[in-house]
Amino acid sequence: MDLGRIATAMITPFDANGEIDYDVAEGIIEHLIQSGTDSIVVCGTTGETPTLTIEEKRSIIEFTIKTVNKRIPVVAGVGYNDTAYTIGAAQWVETTGADGIMVVAPFYNKPNQRGIYAHFEAVAKATSLPVVIYNVPGRTGVNISAETTIALSKIPNIRIVKEASGSLDQMTEILGNVSDDFHVYSGDDSLTLPLLAAGGRGVISVASHVVGDDMQLMVRAFDEGRHEVAAEIHQALLPLIRELFVSPNPVPVKYAMSKVGFDVEHVRLPLVSLRDEDKVDFDRVWNEYQKKAASFRARY
């Protein structure tokens, strides 16, 4: 499974009654495919998965796969803090035509590294689908150590890790001790370029909802050895990326989608929408970014 350089962890749009808005979801999928997204991750953190019922998860996964229609890979998030539940979800996803599954480290239980290894091993053995490890200690309460990820990389269908530990040291250690066909993706948009420099593959992104083409331009510049260009784009992107995380994800990016034609601000409790003053701050940063982006797009 090749996720490309920029995968998008897709938001789940809700209507004013809090129900999934599938018409808008279809528009978002088309927007992503046309604006720099190489693959889609559905039912991840950005999709507000903790607030979705089992039926809703199944529905939005099936809808995304059908709408994408094999144009780009679709990975379904199935992770949970119960290994048996995760296995059941993985085996169901295997019947849908998804290209892979993403499995988060078990949260709340706080397993040790042996427990984390055993969890991922059990899930991987229960499915033939490629498995993406998702390490996000800020949300799960546990860090998947580099040593554990390296050990898991030896399981044939575990081929990718989404590293949202924020530690370039940890990511670099992984990269230095895995085979060439095991890929490390950043789970933090701001570390995309630094990770590329360390040998990483790309990013599973939130920002690509609104700046996917510019992120692809940055990656392409890096690949072509135009490192000053890549650095300029990275520096322009950074204030915007920071603004996308001033409130819990996906609250800011749902507001940001208004800039590209989508009214998808509704979130489910316990998340709440941006305050008016936060929107003013975002608008200012967005407008400043557009000026910088117009300049580098014209030149590159």
N, C-alpha and C positions, 0 to 999 in steps of 0.2 A: 504493500500500500504506500503510495506516494502522496503526501498531503500538499506537495508543492512548497513554496516558500512562505506563503501567507494563508493560513487557515483562519476563518472567522468563527468565534464562539458566538453563535447567533442569539439575539434577544428573542423573547416570546412576546408578541404584541397582544395586549388586552384591550377590550372595548370598555366603555364607561361603566358597564356592569361587572367588570372583572373577568369576563369570559374571553377565551382565546379568539382572536380575530383572524380567521384563516384567509380572508381576502387580503388583509394587510400583510400577513405572513407571506403570501405568494408574491406580493410586490417587493417585499424585502429580499426574498430569495433571488428574484430577478435582478434587483439592484446590486446585490453582492456579486453575482456572477459577472455582471457587466462592469464592475468597478474594482477589480484587482484581487478578488478572493479566489484562491486556488482550490479550496475545499471548505466545507461547512461542518462545524461541530454543533449538533443540536442536543438540547437537554444538558447543557453544562451550567456552570455557575451563572453565567450571563443570561441564561434562559430562565432564571428564577426557578430552577428545578425543585428546590425544597418546598415550594408552594404548589407544585403541580400534583394532582392525583395520579394514581397509576394509569387510569384510563386516559387522562390528558397527556401523559408522557407518551403512551403508545400512539395516541392520535397524532400528536405533532411530529413524532418520529416518522410515522407512515406517510403523513402529508408531505414532509420535507423530502423524503426519498422519492415519492411520486412526482413532486414538482420539479425537483432537480433532474430526474429522468436520466441519470448516468452522465450528465454533462461534466460534473466534477464529483470528487469523492464526498461521501457523507459519512461522518462518524457520529455514533449515538452514545451519549453519556449514560452509563448504567450503574455507576458507583454508588455504594451505600455502605453503612457501617456493619451490615450483616452479610457475611460471605455467602450464605445460602441464598439470600434474596438476590444478591448481585449475580450469582451464577444463573438463577432463573431468568433474570432480566437479560443477561447476555445470550442465553439460549433462545429466548424469544426474539431478540434483535436479529439473530442469525437467520430467522425465517423471513425477514422483511426486505432483504436486498441491500442492507447497509454495507458499507465498505469496511467498517471496523467499529470497535467500541473504545470508549474512554472510561477508565476506571480510576476513581479518586482513592487516595489513601483512606482507610476506615477512620471516620471521625468520631469524636466523643469517647469511644472505647479506649483510645490512647494505647494501642498495642505497641510492644517493643519491636525491634527490627526483625526478629525471627517470626513474630506474628504477621508483620507486614509482608514479609517474603511469602509466608504460607498462604496468605490471602490472595495475593496476585497469582501465585503458582496454581492454586485451586481454580481460580477463574479462568486462567489461560488454558488449563488442561480440559476445561469443560466446554470449550468452543474452538472452532477452527478459524474464527475471525481474528485479524490482527488486533492487538491490544495496545492502547496508548496508556501508559502510566501517567497519572496526574498527581503531581506533588505540589500541594498548596498549604504549607504548614500554618499560614496565617488564618486559615479557615478550619482546618482539620484538627489542629492542636498537636500534630505529629509531623516530623520531617522524615522523609524517606532518604536515608543517608546515601551518599555516593556509592559506598560499598554495596548496599542492598540493591540499588539500581543496576550496578555493574553485574551483580550476580543474576538478577532477573533478566538482563539482556541476553543471557545464554539460553533462555527458554525460546524455542523457535518462533512462536507467534507474538512475542513481545518485542516490538521493533522500534518503539518511539517512547520518549518521555517528554511530557510537558512540564517543564521546570519553572514553578512559580515560587521557588524558595527565595528568590532575589539574590542568590549567592552565585556570582560568577566563578568564584573559587570552586564551589561544588560542581557547577556545570562543566568547568574545565577538567576537573578530576574525572568526571564521567567520560568526557570526550577522549581523554587520554588512555582509557582502559576498556573501551568497547570496540567491536568490529565496525568496519566501514559502513555496513548496512543497518546499523542502529543509529537513529537520528535523535538529536536533542533539539527541542523547540523551546523557546522562551515562552513563559506564561505571563510575562510582563512586557508590555509594548515598549517601554523605555529602554529595555535591555536588548532589543532586536539587533541593532548594529554591533554593540560590544560582543554579543554572542556569536554573530557571524564572524567577527575577527578571531574568536577563539576556536572556530571550526564548527559552530552550530549550523543547523539546517534552516531555521526560520523562526516564525512566531505563530502561536495560536492567539489571535488578537481580538481585542475589543475595539480599538481605534479604527480598524479597517472597515467598520460600518460606515465611516464618514470620510476616511482618507486612504482607502485601500490602494488607489492608483499611485498616490505619492509614496506610500510605503514600498510598493513594487519598484518605483523609480529609484528609491534609495538602495534596495537590494540589487537591482540591475547595475547601478553605478559601482557598488562594492564588487560585484562579480567581475566587472570589466576593468577593475583596477583603478577606477576614478575615485579614489578614497576621499579626496577633498570634497567632491560633489556629494558623496554619501554622508560625509560629516556635516555638510551644510544643511542637508535635508533633515538629518537626525536632530540637529540643533534647533531647526525651525519647528519640528514636531514636538519636541520635549515639553514646552509650556502647555500645549494643547493636550498632550497625553496626561500631564499632571492634573489638568482641569477635569479630565474625564474620570478622575478618581478622588475628587474632593468629597464626594459622598459615596456610600456603598454602591458598588457595581451591581446592577446596571442602571442605576438612577440617572447619572449624568449622561450616559450615552443615549438613553431613551430621549432625553431632552435634545441632545445633539442631532438626533435623527430628523428633527424639525428643519434643520439646515439643508437637508437633502430631500425634503418633500414628504416626510412621514410624521404623522401626528400619533406618537406612540408613548406619550408620557406616563400612562397609567401603569402603576406597579402594584403588587400585592403586599399587604401587610405581612410582616412587620416593616417592610420598606415603605418609605414615604417619598413623595415627589420633591424636586428641588424647590427651595425657597426662592422668592422673587429676586432677592439680592444675589443669590448664587447664579441665577440665570443672567443677570446683568454682568457678572464677572465672566461667565462663560462667553457671552456675546462679545465682550471686549477682546478676550483671548482669541476667539474664533476669527474676528475681523482682522486682528493683527496677523494671525497665521495666513489668512487669505492673501494679504499683501505680500508676505514672504514667498508663499507658494506660487503666486503669479509670476514672481521674478524668476524662481528657479525652473518653473515649468517652461517659461519662454526660452531660457538658455539651454536647457537640457532635454 
